[in-house]
């Protein structure tokens, strides 16, 4: 059988449309003897029967193993070059009190970027000293709360924030540790919307302004300057961009050392993961070693001590751990004319009971994902499919292109892997769909860690409904 003419060039026709690529699926995912996908000992059909679909299924051992592996790799490699590393889990990828517990227990700090994320981390019992606070528009009240609870570090993103943080620290009789986010000008090889170190964008201070900005920070005795911070983008598959950003930062870092201590250098996150079998993510051991080598070489070149290095992985910790399960609702074969020569091929549209409200990345970034039938296996010939949601948008796509057995049918469960990062975190109630639950699986046991919404939850926020109910009950 030949590949479908509509298939993207990177998508190979599979020998087996039931196979689970180990680089894409969580470590606890496998097919049982009867062909069903089982995650950490829990069958997909059992999860769907108990919790419904859509449902995010997070493999606890997988996410915790990744957290420990990243922590160990950076500890080992930076000890090798005579320094140490701080690893912050980027809570924006996905944060709940349970996930916060796991990260803290496994040795990671947590990076938050809003008052809400701070509230979740504190509700989990996090030591505020192990938290960092990001954001380009932190409100005065958010800053005041963060300083008041004793947050470990705040990333300054603008000149205005210097005075705001300094004032809050004085009010709370604290010396607040701060980092300065720098726009290094390094462009990560990623989607335009994800590249966050370009000159014309909202984050950071230009390199040319860093020395004067740090002088303003050091002017305040209520602030303690930790060092520079850089974030060059997301879903990055190589270390060249990090090395170049570090080189540009080291030149300023060395200059700043002449007038005061600069104990740290924060290189951010953005480490990529595999969403499809065509993606080749850099092993964390290689990434940590490469960054340590770069930092050591740059420190020697500029004649300065090797600083403590901080990193902020999020996607690479939680992304591969999670599979979203859906139920197939309708199937439609669409004959598509491929080119001006009139070549035609069939794309099979498979509609599921979720969509862009539970995973907007495919619509927002044209991100690619994979899919497999989860409730059974099949010997049917592979067919090119597009997994689409139930929203009133033509762009409501969950998986742009993959191959499933051609007998995929209404009522089948399908699983979309690598949805742990920015799935639930960016979920919405578009078209008044309820956000799905998050279910953790471990050792053959499934439990809810984030309750799914109900229609009653949605209606409870509608003031008109509340007013009508109050009026009716008062009669």
NORPEVEN-V641786 format. One record per residue. N is the residue number from 0. RES is the residue in one letter. BURIAL is 1 if it has 24 or more other C-alpha atoms within 12 Angstrom, else 0. Layout:
n:N res:RES burial:BURIAL
n:N res:RES burial:BURIAL
This chain:
n:0 res:X burial:0
n:1 res:X burial:0
n:2 res:X burial:1
n:3 res:X burial:1
n:4 res:X burial:1
n:5 res:X burial:1
n:6 res:X burial:1
n:7 res:X burial:0
n:8 res:X burial:0
n:9 res:X burial:0
n:10 res:X burial:1
n:11 res:X burial:1
n:12 res:X burial:1
n:13 res:X burial:1
n:14 res:X burial:0
n:15 res:X burial:0
n:16 res:X burial:1
n:17 res:X burial:1
n:18 res:X burial:1
n:19 res:X burial:1
n:20 res:X burial:1
n:21 res:X burial:0
n:22 res:X burial:1
n:23 res:X burial:1
n:24 res:X burial:1
n:25 res:X burial:1
n:26 res:X burial:1
n:27 res:X burial:1
n:28 res:X burial:1
n:29 res:X burial:1
n:30 res:X burial:1
n:31 res:X burial:1
n:32 res:X burial:0
n:33 res:X burial:0
n:34 res:X burial:0
n:35 res:X burial:1
n:36 res:X burial:1
n:37 res:X burial:1
n:38 res:X burial:1
n:39 res:X burial:1
n:40 res:X burial:1
n:41 res:X burial:1
n:42 res:X burial:1
n:43 res:X burial:1
n:44 res:X burial:1
n:45 res:X burial:1
n:46 res:X burial:1
n:47 res:X burial:1
n:48 res:X burial:0
n:49 res:X burial:0
n:50 res:X burial:1
n:51 res:X burial:1
n:52 res:X burial:1
n:53 res:X burial:1
n:54 res:X burial:1
n:55 res:X burial:1
n:56 res:X burial:1
n:57 res:X burial:1
n:58 res:X burial:1
n:59 res:X burial:1
n:60 res:X burial:1
n:61 res:X burial:1
n:62 res:X burial:1
n:63 res:X burial:1
n:64 res:X burial:1
n:65 res:X burial:1
n:66 res:X burial:1
n:67 res:X burial:1
n:68 res:X burial:1
n:69 res:X burial:1
n:70 res:X burial:1
n:71 res:X burial:1
n:72 res:X burial:1
n:73 res:X burial:1
n:74 res:X burial:1
n:75 res:X burial:0
n:76 res:X burial:1
n:77 res:X burial:1
n:78 res:X burial:0
n:79 res:X burial:0
n:80 res:X burial:1
n:81 res:X burial:0
n:82 res:X burial:1
n:83 res:X burial:1
n:84 res:X burial:1
n:85 res:X burial:1
n:86 res:X burial:1
n:87 res:X burial:1
n:88 res:X burial:1
n:89 res:X burial:1
n:90 res:X burial:1
n:91 res:X burial:1
n:92 res:X burial:1
n:93 res:X burial:1
n:94 res:X burial:1
n:95 res:X burial:1
n:96 res:X burial:1
n:97 res:X burial:1
n:98 res:X burial:1
n:99 res:X burial:1
n:100 res:X burial:1
n:101 res:X burial:1
n:102 res:X burial:1
n:103 res:X burial:1
n:104 res:X burial:0
n:105 res:X burial:1
n:106 res:X burial:1
n:107 res:X burial:1
n:108 res:X burial:1
n:109 res:X burial:1
n:110 res:X burial:1
n:111 res:X burial:1
n:112 res:X burial:1
n:113 res:X burial:1
n:114 res:X burial:1
n:115 res:X burial:0
n:116 res:X burial:1
n:117 res:X burial:1
n:118 res:X burial:1
n:119 res:X burial:1
n:120 res:X burial:1
n:121 res:X burial:1
n:122 res:X burial:0
n:123 res:X burial:1
n:124 res:X burial:0
n:125 res:X burial:1
n:126 res:X burial:1
n:127 res:X burial:1
n:128 res:X burial:1
n:129 res:X burial:1
n:130 res:X burial:1
n:131 res:X burial:1
n:132 res:X burial:1
n:133 res:X burial:1
n:134 res:X burial:1
n:135 res:X burial:1
n:136 res:X burial:1
n:137 res:X burial:1
n:138 res:X burial:0
n:139 res:X burial:0
n:140 res:X burial:0
n:141 res:X burial:1
n:142 res:X burial:1
n:143 res:X burial:1
n:144 res:X burial:1
n:145 res:X burial:1
n:146 res:X burial:1
n:147 res:X burial:1
n:148 res:X burial:1
n:149 res:X burial:1
n:150 res:X burial:1
n:151 res:X burial:1
n:152 res:X burial:1
n:153 res:X burial:1
n:154 res:X burial:1
n:155 res:X burial:1
n:156 res:X burial:1
n:157 res:X burial:1
n:158 res:X burial:1
n:159 res:X burial:0
n:160 res:X burial:1
n:161 res:X burial:1
n:162 res:X burial:1
n:163 res:X burial:1
n:164 res:X burial:1
n:165 res:X burial:1
n:166 res:X burial:1
n:167 res:X burial:1
n:168 res:X burial:1
n:169 res:X burial:0
n:170 res:X burial:0
n:171 res:X burial:0
n:172 res:X burial:0
n:173 res:X burial:1
n:174 res:X burial:1
n:175 res:X burial:1
n:176 res:X burial:1
n:177 res:X burial:1
n:178 res:X burial:1
n:179 res:X burial:1
n:180 res:X burial:1
n:181 res:X burial:1
n:182 res:X burial:1
n:183 res:X burial:1
n:184 res:X burial:1
n:185 res:X burial:1
n:186 res:X burial:1
n:187 res:X burial:1
n:188 res:X burial:1
n:189 res:X burial:1
n:190 res:X burial:0
n:191 res:X burial:0
n:192 res:X burial:0
n:193 res:X burial:1
n:194 res:X burial:1
n:195 res:X burial:1
n:196 res:X burial:1
n:197 res:X burial:1
n:198 res:X burial:0
n:199 res:X burial:0
n:200 res:X burial:0
n:201 res:X burial:0
n:202 res:X burial:1
n:203 res:X burial:1
n:204 res:X burial:1
n:205 res:X burial:1
n:206 res:X burial:1
n:207 res:X burial:0
n:208 res:X burial:0
n:209 res:X burial:1
n:210 res:X burial:1
n:211 res:X burial:0
n:212 res:X burial:1
n:213 res:X burial:1
n:214 res:X burial:1
n:215 res:X burial:1
n:216 res:X burial:1
n:217 res:X burial:1
n:218 res:X burial:0
n:219 res:X burial:1
n:220 res:X burial:0
n:221 res:X burial:1
n:222 res:X burial:1
n:223 res:X burial:1
n:224 res:X burial:1
n:225 res:X burial:1
n:226 res:X burial:1
n:227 res:X burial:1
n:228 res:X burial:1
n:229 res:X burial:1
n:230 res:X burial:1
n:231 res:X burial:1
n:232 res:X burial:1
n:233 res:X burial:1
n:234 res:X burial:1
n:235 res:X burial:1
n:236 res:X burial:1
n:237 res:X burial:1
n:238 res:X burial:1
n:239 res:X burial:0
n:240 res:X burial:1
n:241 res:X burial:1
n:242 res:X burial:1
n:243 res:X burial:1
n:244 res:X burial:1
n:245 res:X burial:1
n:246 res:X burial:1
n:247 res:X burial:1
n:248 res:X burial:1
n:249 res:X burial:1
n:250 res:X burial:1
n:251 res:X burial:1
n:252 res:X burial:1
n:253 res:X burial:1
n:254 res:X burial:0
n:255 res:X burial:1
n:256 res:X burial:1
n:257 res:X burial:0
n:258 res:X burial:0
n:259 res:X burial:0
n:260 res:X burial:0
n:261 res:X burial:1
n:262 res:X burial:1
n:263 res:X burial:1
n:264 res:X burial:1
n:265 res:X burial:1
n:266 res:X burial:1
n:267 res:X burial:1
n:268 res:X burial:1
n:269 res:X burial:1
n:270 res:X burial:1
n:271 res:X burial:1
n:272 res:X burial:1
n:273 res:X burial:1
n:274 res:X burial:1
n:275 res:X burial:1
n:276 res:X burial:1
n:277 res:X burial:0
n:278 res:X burial:1
n:279 res:X burial:0
n:280 res:X burial:1
n:281 res:X burial:1
n:282 res:X burial:1
n:283 res:X burial:1
n:284 res:X burial:1
n:285 res:X burial:0
n:286 res:X burial:1
n:287 res:X burial:1
n:288 res:X burial:1
n:289 res:X burial:1
n:290 res:X burial:1
n:291 res:X burial:1
n:292 res:X burial:1
n:293 res:X burial:1
n:294 res:X burial:1
n:295 res:X burial:1
n:296 res:X burial:0
n:297 res:X burial:1
n:298 res:X burial:1
n:299 res:X burial:0
n:300 res:X burial:0
n:301 res:X burial:0
n:302 res:X burial:0
n:303 res:X burial:1
n:304 res:X burial:1
n:305 res:X burial:1
n:306 res:X burial:1
n:307 res:X burial:1
n:308 res:X burial:1
n:309 res:X burial:1
n:310 res:X burial:1
n:311 res:X burial:1
n:312 res:X burial:1
n:313 res:X burial:1
n:314 res:X burial:1
n:315 res:X burial:1
n:316 res:X burial:1
n:317 res:X burial:1
n:318 res:X burial:1
n:319 res:X burial:1
n:320 res:X burial:1
n:321 res:X burial:1
n:322 res:X burial:1
n:323 res:X burial:1
n:324 res:X burial:1
n:325 res:X burial:1
n:326 res:X burial:1
n:327 res:X burial:1
n:328 res:X burial:1
n:329 res:X burial:0
n:330 res:X burial:1
n:331 res:X burial:0
n:332 res:X burial:0
n:333 res:X burial:0
n:334 res:X burial:0
n:335 res:X burial:0
n:336 res:X burial:0
n:337 res:X burial:0
n:338 res:X burial:0
n:339 res:X burial:0
n:340 res:X burial:0
n:341 res:X burial:0
n:342 res:X burial:0
n:343 res:X burial:0
n:344 res:X burial:0
n:345 res:X burial:0
n:346 res:X burial:1
n:347 res:X burial:1
n:348 res:X burial:1
n:349 res:X burial:1
n:350 res:X burial:1
n:351 res:X burial:1
n:352 res:X burial:1
n:353 res:X burial:1
n:354 res:X burial:1
n:355 res:X burial:1
n:356 res:X burial:1
n:357 res:X burial:1
n:358 res:X burial:1
n:359 res:X burial:1
n:360 res:X burial:1
n:361 res:X burial:1
n:362 res:X burial:1
n:363 res:X burial:0
n:364 res:X burial:1
n:365 res:X burial:0
n:366 res:X burial:1
n:367 res:X burial:1
n:368 res:X burial:1
n:369 res:X burial:1
n:370 res:X burial:1
n:371 res:X burial:1
n:372 res:X burial:1
n:373 res:X burial:1
n:374 res:X burial:1
n:375 res:X burial:1
n:376 res:X burial:1
n:377 res:X burial:1
n:378 res:X burial:0
n:379 res:X burial:0
n:380 res:X burial:0
n:381 res:X burial:1
n:382 res:X burial:1
n:383 res:X burial:1
n:384 res:X burial:1
n:385 res:X burial:1
n:386 res:X burial:1
n:387 res:X burial:1
n:388 res:X burial:1
n:389 res:X burial:1
n:390 res:X burial:1
n:391 res:X burial:0
n:392 res:X burial:0
n:393 res:X burial:0
n:394 res:X burial:1
n:395 res:X burial:1
n:396 res:X burial:1
n:397 res:X burial:1
n:398 res:X burial:1
n:399 res:X burial:1
n:400 res:X burial:1
n:401 res:X burial:1
n:402 res:X burial:1
n:403 res:X burial:1
n:404 res:X burial:1
n:405 res:X burial:1
n:406 res:X burial:1
n:407 res:X burial:1
n:408 res:X burial:1
n:409 res:X burial:0
n:410 res:X burial:1
n:411 res:X burial:1
n:412 res:X burial:1
n:413 res:X burial:1
n:414 res:X burial:1
n:415 res:X burial:1
n:416 res:X burial:1
n:417 res:X burial:1
n:418 res:X burial:1
n:419 res:X burial:1
n:420 res:X burial:1
n:421 res:X burial:1
n:422 res:X burial:1
n:423 res:X burial:1
n:424 res:X burial:1
n:425 res:X burial:1
n:426 res:X burial:1
n:427 res:X burial:1
n:428 res:X burial:1
n:429 res:X burial:0
n:430 res:X burial:0
n:431 res:X burial:0
n:432 res:X burial:1
n:433 res:X burial:1
n:434 res:X burial:1
n:435 res:X burial:1
n:436 res:X burial:1
n:437 res:X burial:1
n:438 res:X burial:1
n:439 res:X burial:1
n:440 res:X burial:1
n:441 res:X burial:1
n:442 res:X burial:0
n:443 res:X burial:0
n:444 res:X burial:0
n:445 res:X burial:1
n:446 res:X burial:1
n:447 res:X burial:1
n:448 res:X burial:1
n:449 res:X burial:1
n:450 res:X burial:0
n:451 res:X burial:1
n:452 res:X burial:1
n:453 res:X burial:0
n:454 res:X burial:0
n:455 res:X burial:0
n:456 res:X burial:0
n:457 res:X burial:0
n:458 res:X burial:0
n:459 res:X burial:0
n:460 res:X burial:0
n:461 res:X burial:0
n:462 res:X burial:0
n:463 res:X burial:0
n:464 res:X burial:0
n:465 res:X burial:0
n:466 res:X burial:0
n:467 res:X burial:0
n:468 res:X burial:0
n:469 res:X burial:0
n:470 res:X burial:0
n:471 res:X burial:0
n:472 res:X burial:0
n:473 res:X burial:0
n:474 res:X burial:0
